[in-house]
Amino acid sequence: MAKKGNQEGNTQHIGEAIQALLSNFHLKAKFDEATVLSSWEKFAGKPVAKRTKKLFIRGKVLFVELDSPSMKNDLNYHKHQIIEMLQKEFGKEVVREMVIM
């Protein structure tokens, strides 16, 4: 019996197709970095996210500028936990270190 539509060997999950496309065009790292930045509140919490003035990634280092000295101190104690969560979610190649400014 003939198969209709797409052959089973030619189908691919949409997520896999997008990841392959990003890799082929060397955009995966930038996409992952943008996803980390947009997910900051999820990982740092709402109070820290509200006090964050600047947030960017350069050379696998996440730079965080906060407007509260007490929040800087608190985040400094928890930065290793946040890095571990980010690495678990996005892989170890996206963020390796965090600098709190």
C-alpha positions as CSV (number, residue, x, y, z in Angstrom):
1,M,0.0,0.0,0.0
2,A,1.4,3.5,-0.9
3,K,2.0,6.1,1.8
4,K,0.1,9.3,1.6
5,G,1.6,12.8,2.5
6,N,5.0,13.0,4.1
7,Q,7.0,9.8,4.3
8,E,7.8,8.9,7.9
9,G,11.5,9.1,7.3
10,N,11.3,12.7,6.2
11,T,9.4,14.1,9.2
12,Q,11.1,16.0,11.9
13,H,9.9,17.6,15.1
14,I,9.5,21.4,14.7
15,G,11.9,22.0,17.7
16,E,14.6,19.9,16.1
17,A,14.2,21.6,12.8
18,I,14.5,25.0,14.4
19,Q,17.6,23.9,16.3
20,A,19.2,22.5,13.1
21,L,18.4,25.8,11.3
22,L,20.0,27.9,14.1
23,S,23.1,25.7,14.1
24,N,23.5,25.7,10.3
25,F,23.4,29.5,10.3
26,H,25.6,29.8,13.4
27,L,22.8,31.6,15.3
28,K,22.3,29.1,18.1
29,A,24.6,30.8,20.6
30,K,23.0,34.2,20.1
31,F,19.5,32.6,20.3
32,D,20.4,30.9,23.6
33,E,21.9,34.2,25.0
34,A,18.7,36.0,24.1
35,T,16.6,33.3,25.7
36,V,18.7,33.6,28.9
37,L,18.2,37.3,29.1
38,S,14.5,37.1,28.5
39,S,14.3,34.4,31.2
40,W,16.2,36.4,33.8
41,E,13.1,37.0,36.1
42,K,12.4,33.2,36.1
43,F,16.0,32.4,37.4
44,A,16.7,35.4,39.6
45,G,13.3,36.1,40.9
46,K,10.9,39.1,40.6
47,P,12.6,41.4,43.2
48,V,16.0,41.0,41.6
49,A,14.7,41.4,38.1
50,K,12.9,44.6,39.1
51,R,16.2,46.1,40.5
52,T,18.3,45.0,37.4
53,K,19.4,48.0,35.4
54,K,21.6,46.2,32.8
55,L,21.8,42.6,31.8
56,F,24.0,41.3,29.0
57,I,26.3,38.4,28.0
58,R,29.8,38.8,26.6
59,G,32.2,35.9,26.1
60,K,30.0,33.4,28.1
61,V,30.0,35.8,31.0
62,L,26.6,37.2,32.3
63,F,26.9,40.8,33.5
64,V,24.3,42.0,35.9
65,E,24.0,45.6,37.1
66,L,21.7,46.2,40.0
67,D,20.6,49.5,41.5
68,S,20.5,48.1,45.1
69,P,23.7,47.4,47.2
70,S,21.8,44.9,49.4
71,M,20.5,43.1,46.3
72,K,24.0,42.9,44.9
73,N,25.2,41.3,48.1
74,D,22.4,38.9,48.2
75,L,22.8,37.9,44.5
76,N,26.5,37.5,45.0
77,Y,25.7,34.7,47.6
78,H,23.4,33.0,45.1
79,K,25.2,33.5,41.8
80,H,26.6,29.9,41.7
81,Q,23.1,28.5,42.1
82,I,21.8,30.7,39.3
83,I,24.7,29.8,37.0
84,E,24.0,26.1,37.7
85,M,20.3,26.6,36.9
86,L,21.1,28.4,33.7
87,Q,23.6,25.7,32.7
88,K,21.0,23.0,33.4
89,E,18.4,24.8,31.3
90,F,20.5,26.0,28.4
91,G,23.8,24.0,28.5
92,K,27.2,24.8,29.9
93,E,28.3,26.7,26.8
94,V,25.9,29.7,27.2
95,V,26.9,31.1,30.6
96,R,30.0,30.0,32.5
97,E,30.4,33.0,34.9
98,M,28.4,35.9,36.3
99,V,29.7,39.4,37.2
100,I,27.6,41.5,39.4
101,M,28.1,45.2,39.0
